[in-house]
Amino acid sequence: MKFYGEFVGASLNIRAYIAAASEYLEDKLKEGARIWLTNVTGRVPIWTGMARASLIDISRLVNGRVVLAPLKAKSRIPQGESMGSARIITDFPYFAFEVSTLVPHYVLQEFKNVRHLTGRGSPSAPWFSFAAGQAAFFEFARTVQLPPVVYDSITVKRL
């Protein structure tokens, strides 16, 4: 007497999963960075062309938007743009975006209200814009789920 059978199973396709997860997480990182940018610029006054311009680099990387409407006739937007930097790192399993600004009054008014000391400055300072961006990013990040695992089927026939 002979028994015939067939075994059907699955094998995890690591390469396919890493490729799918990398693409998905990169898209989600950029979406999160746009949310971060929206919340940051929502705290920085629109007339601060130099401060807002320092965020143009991240805006370009994630296809975001920074509205610039400087208060003074002589714009310092190019100066601000040169004082900001950003980069996106997508090296599985590490995904991050880094943003920095060296605009002195942005850095100062991010944490302090200097108007009462100098008579100048933003009445809305301290801005805490990076903290607001971080909170919004983390709220978004909690909703991100990894894509489903990619399997290859295995069929073994036995006689």
C-alpha positions in Angstrom: 0.0 0.0 0.0 1.3 3.5 -0.9 0.4 6.7 0.6 0.4 9.9 -1.5 0.5 13.3 0.0 1.4 16.9 -0.6 2.7 19.4 1.9 2.1 23.1 1.3 3.8 25.6 3.5 5.2 29.0 3.5 8.6 30.6 3.8 9.3 34.2 4.9 10.8 36.2 2.0 13.1 38.4 4.0 14.3 40.4 0.9 10.8 41.1 -0.4 9.6 42.1 3.1 12.6 44.5 3.8 12.0 46.1 0.4 8.3 46.6 1.0 8.8 47.7 4.6 11.5 50.2 3.6 9.4 51.8 0.9 6.4 52.0 3.2 8.3 53.4 6.2 10.1 56.0 3.9 6.7 57.2 2.7 5.3 57.3 6.3 8.5 59.2 7.5 8.0 61.8 4.8 4.3 62.1 5.7 5.2 62.5 9.4 7.9 65.1 8.5 5.2 67.1 6.6 3.0 67.0 9.7 6.0 68.0 11.8 6.6 71.0 9.5 3.0 72.1 9.5 3.0 72.2 13.3 6.4 73.9 13.6 5.5 76.7 11.1 2.1 77.1 12.9 4.1 78.4 15.9 6.6 80.6 14.1 5.1 84.0 13.1 4.6 84.4 9.4 6.5 87.7 9.3 9.7 86.0 10.5 11.0 85.4 7.0 14.5 84.5 8.1 13.3 82.0 10.8 10.8 80.3 8.5 13.2 80.3 5.6 15.6 78.1 7.7 12.9 75.3 7.3 12.9 75.4 3.5 15.4 72.5 3.3 13.1 70.0 5.1 10.1 71.4 3.1 11.9 70.5 -0.2 12.8 67.0 1.0 9.3 66.1 2.0 7.4 68.1 -0.6 6.0 70.3 2.2 5.1 74.0 2.3 6.6 77.0 4.1 4.7 80.3 3.7 7.1 83.3 3.8 5.9 86.9 4.2 8.7 88.9 5.8 7.8 92.0 7.7 10.7 94.2 6.5 11.1 95.5 3.0 14.7 94.0 2.8 14.1 90.3 2.9 16.5 88.1 4.9 15.0 84.9 3.4 18.2 83.9 1.6 20.2 84.4 4.8 17.7 82.3 6.8 17.7 79.5 4.1 21.4 79.2 4.3 21.2 78.8 8.1 18.9 75.9 8.1 19.6 72.3 7.2 17.8 69.0 7.0 18.3 65.4 5.9 16.4 62.2 5.7 18.0 58.9 6.7 16.4 55.8 5.3 18.7 52.9 6.1 16.6 49.9 7.2 15.8 49.5 10.1 16.7 53.1 10.9 14.4 55.9 9.5 14.8 59.5 10.6 14.7 63.1 9.6 17.0 65.7 11.1 16.4 69.4 11.1 18.5 72.2 12.5 18.4 76.0 12.4 21.2 78.4 13.2 19.0 81.6 13.0 19.9 83.3 16.3 16.6 84.9 17.0 14.7 81.7 16.1 16.8 79.7 18.5 16.5 82.3 21.2 12.7 82.9 20.8 12.1 79.2 20.6 12.7 79.0 24.4 12.6 82.6 25.7 10.5 85.7 25.7 13.1 88.4 25.1 10.6 91.2 24.4 10.5 92.2 28.0 14.3 92.5 28.1 15.0 94.2 24.8 11.8 95.8 23.8 12.1 93.8 20.5 11.1 90.3 19.6 8.0 88.3 19.0 5.0 88.9 21.2 4.2 85.2 20.8 7.6 83.9 22.1 8.5 81.5 23.4 7.4 79.6 20.3 8.2 76.0 21.3 7.7 75.1 17.7 10.0 72.1 17.6 8.2 70.7 20.7 4.9 71.2 18.9 6.2 69.5 15.8 7.6 66.6 17.9 4.3 66.1 19.6 2.4 66.0 16.3 5.0 63.7 14.8 4.7 61.2 17.7 0.9 61.3 17.6 1.1 60.4 13.9 3.8 57.8 14.4 1.6 55.9 16.9 -0.8 55.2 14.0 1.8 53.7 11.7 1.8 50.0 11.4 4.2 47.8 9.6 3.1 46.2 6.3 2.1 42.5 6.2 4.8 39.9 6.0 5.7 38.6 2.6 5.6 34.8 2.2 6.6 32.5 -0.6 4.7 29.2 -0.8 6.5 25.9 -0.6 5.0 22.7 -2.1 6.6 19.4 -1.4 5.2 16.2 -3.1 5.8 12.9 -1.6 5.0 9.5 -3.1 
